[in-house]
Amino acid sequence: MPSNQKGPFKGSDQAHSEIQDSLARSIFNTLIANRIPISIADKLSHQAATRVDMVTLYSVVAQDIQSQHQPKQRILDRTIVHMFEILFRLINAPGEDKNSPTEFFNLVPRGECLDLFLQLVKEYCMGDIEIQGYTAKIEPLTQQYNKAGVIDWDRLYQSEAFKGYLSGLLKLIMTHLKEDKKPIPALENRIPTHFQPYRINSFLNQVCKLNQAGRIGLSM
């Protein structure tokens, strides 16, 4: 496995050459179209192409890719949260335990704790291929219920296609979660103690027990 690259992406010599050639042709054609003599256009186009800061260019492209990729990842995160909200309500039925949290976000607060929880769930229960696959699968569903850039989540959640998607996601996650005091062992090491991560593991253990008993379901 290659290590994560900390510095800016530099690209290969071949990539440099192809980008510079493309830039030179584009500049040359623009100059010729403006009736600049061929010899001058050729010289200026190559000078301009070779002076392009490739590191800055790669950085701009990388930031653009990240800006497009991240919202898609956040949609997957929201879907995982929605799944755990349903499981939480299933386990903590009203009136069963007066001392239990009233909603999932009382157990896993939004912000740092939720972000770490999602990161650990994806690391422990999903690989890169699964994350990419489920991110790609949810995109056309969100587009179907997207109006003027706003997703109608309520209608999306009620759709049969989404319910099928969520059932597949649950099955994948449950193949990795095992009934144990610590279904995700790293959770109690990486989530700060003031968030009481042992309670989150306890909840996950209850989910595993429910799954073992064949009583798990994702009715909305």
C-alpha positions in Angstrom: 0.0 0.0 0.0 1.5 3.4 -0.9 1.8 5.9 1.9 -0.4 8.9 1.9 1.3 11.8 0.2 1.7 14.8 2.4 3.2 17.2 -0.1 1.7 18.6 -3.3 1.1 16.2 -6.1 3.9 16.8 -8.7 2.8 14.6 -11.6 5.0 12.6 -14.0 7.3 14.0 -16.7 4.9 12.6 -19.3 2.0 14.4 -17.8 4.0 17.6 -17.8 4.9 17.2 -21.4 1.4 16.4 -22.6 -0.1 19.4 -20.7 2.5 21.8 -22.0 2.0 20.5 -25.6 -1.7 21.0 -25.3 -1.3 24.5 -23.9 1.2 25.4 -26.6 -1.2 24.2 -29.4 -4.1 26.1 -27.8 -2.1 29.3 -27.5 -0.6 28.9 -31.0 -4.0 28.5 -32.6 -5.3 31.6 -30.7 -2.4 33.7 -31.9 -2.7 32.5 -35.5 -6.4 33.3 -35.4 -5.5 36.8 -34.4 -3.1 37.1 -37.4 0.1 36.8 -35.5 3.0 35.5 -37.8 3.6 31.8 -37.5 7.2 32.1 -36.3 6.3 34.5 -33.5 3.2 32.5 -32.6 5.2 29.4 -32.3 7.9 31.0 -30.1 5.4 32.7 -27.8 3.1 29.7 -27.4 6.1 27.5 -26.3 7.4 30.1 -24.0 4.0 30.5 -22.3 3.4 26.8 -22.0 6.8 26.1 -20.4 6.4 28.9 -17.9 3.2 27.5 -16.4 3.5 26.6 -12.7 2.6 22.9 -12.9 2.5 22.5 -9.1 -0.1 25.2 -8.9 -2.0 23.7 -11.8 -2.1 20.3 -10.1 -3.1 21.9 -6.8 -6.1 23.7 -8.4 -7.2 20.4 -10.1 -6.8 18.4 -6.9 -8.9 21.0 -4.9 -11.6 20.9 -7.6 -11.7 17.1 -7.4 -11.9 17.2 -3.6 -14.6 19.8 -3.7 -16.7 17.5 -5.9 -15.9 14.3 -4.1 -16.5 15.5 -0.6 -20.2 16.3 -0.9 -20.8 12.9 -2.3 -19.0 11.3 0.7 -21.2 13.5 3.0 -24.3 12.1 1.3 -23.1 8.6 2.1 -22.4 9.7 5.7 -25.9 11.1 6.0 -27.3 7.8 4.7 -25.3 5.8 7.3 -26.5 8.2 10.0 -30.1 7.7 8.9 -29.7 3.9 9.1 -28.4 4.2 12.7 -31.2 6.5 13.6 -33.7 3.8 12.6 -31.7 1.2 14.5 -31.6 3.4 17.5 -35.4 3.9 17.5 -35.8 0.1 17.1 -33.7 -0.6 20.1 -34.9 2.3 22.3 -38.7 1.9 21.9 -40.6 4.6 23.8 -41.1 3.8 27.5 -38.7 0.8 27.6 -36.0 2.6 29.5 -36.6 6.0 31.1 -32.8 6.6 31.4 -31.9 5.8 27.8 -31.1 8.6 25.3 -34.1 10.0 23.5 -32.5 10.1 20.1 -29.4 8.9 18.3 -27.7 12.3 18.5 -27.9 12.2 22.3 -25.7 9.1 22.1 -23.5 10.3 19.2 -23.4 14.1 19.3 -23.1 16.0 16.0 -19.7 17.4 15.3 -16.4 15.8 16.3 -18.0 12.7 17.8 -20.3 12.0 14.9 -17.4 12.5 12.4 -15.2 10.1 14.3 -18.0 7.5 14.6 -18.7 7.6 10.8 -15.0 7.4 10.0 -14.6 4.3 12.3 -17.7 2.6 10.9 -16.4 3.1 7.3 -12.9 1.9 8.3 -14.1 -1.1 10.2 -17.1 -2.2 8.1 -16.4 -0.9 4.6 -13.3 -0.8 2.4 -12.4 1.8 -0.2 -14.1 -0.2 -3.0 -17.4 -0.5 -1.0 -17.3 3.2 0.0 -16.8 4.2 -3.7 -19.5 1.8 -4.8 -22.2 2.9 -2.3 -21.3 6.5 -2.9 -21.8 6.0 -6.7 -25.1 4.1 -6.1 -26.7 6.8 -4.0 -25.9 9.6 -6.4 -28.6 8.8 -9.0 -31.2 8.4 -6.2 -30.4 11.9 -4.8 -30.5 13.4 -8.3 -34.0 11.9 -8.8 -35.2 13.8 -5.7 -33.2 16.9 -6.3 -35.0 20.1 -7.2 -33.0 23.3 -7.8 -30.1 21.9 -5.9 -32.1 20.8 -2.8 -32.6 17.1 -2.1 -36.1 16.1 -0.8 -34.8 13.7 1.8 -38.3 12.7 3.1 -39.4 11.5 -0.3 -36.0 9.9 -1.0 -36.2 7.9 2.3 -39.7 6.7 1.4 -38.7 5.4 -2.0 -38.4 1.7 -2.6 -35.1 2.2 -4.4 -33.7 3.9 -1.3 -35.0 1.2 1.0 -33.3 -1.5 -1.1 -30.1 0.6 -1.1 -30.2 1.0 2.7 -30.9 -2.8 3.3 -27.8 -3.6 1.2 -25.7 -1.1 3.2 -27.0 -2.5 6.5 -26.2 -6.1 5.4 -22.7 -5.1 4.5 -22.1 -3.3 7.8 -23.6 -6.2 9.8 -21.2 -8.7 8.2 -18.3 -6.9 10.0 -20.0 -6.0 13.3 -19.9 -9.0 15.7 -21.8 -9.4 19.0 -19.2 -8.3 21.6 -18.7 -5.7 24.4 -16.7 -3.8 21.8 -18.1 -4.4 18.3 -15.7 -1.7 17.1 -12.6 -2.0 19.4 -10.9 1.1 18.1 -13.9 3.3 18.9 -13.0 3.6 22.6 -9.5 4.5 21.8 -10.1 7.1 19.2 -13.3 8.9 20.4 -12.5 11.2 23.4 -13.7 9.8 26.7 -16.0 12.7 27.5 -18.2 11.4 24.6 -18.6 8.1 26.6 -17.6 5.9 23.6 -18.3 2.7 25.7 -22.0 3.6 25.5 -21.8 3.8 21.7 -20.2 0.3 21.6 -22.9 -0.9 24.0 -25.5 0.4 21.5 -23.7 -1.4 18.6 -23.7 -4.6 20.7 -27.4 -4.3 21.1 -27.7 -3.9 17.3 -25.7 -7.1 16.8 -27.9 -9.0 19.3 -31.0 -7.9 17.4 -29.4 -9.0 14.2 -28.5 -12.4 15.6 -32.1 -12.8 16.7 -33.3 -12.0 13.2 -35.3 -9.0 14.5 -33.4 -6.3 12.7 -35.2 -4.2 10.1 -35.2 -0.8 8.6 -38.9 0.2 8.3 -39.0 4.0 8.1 
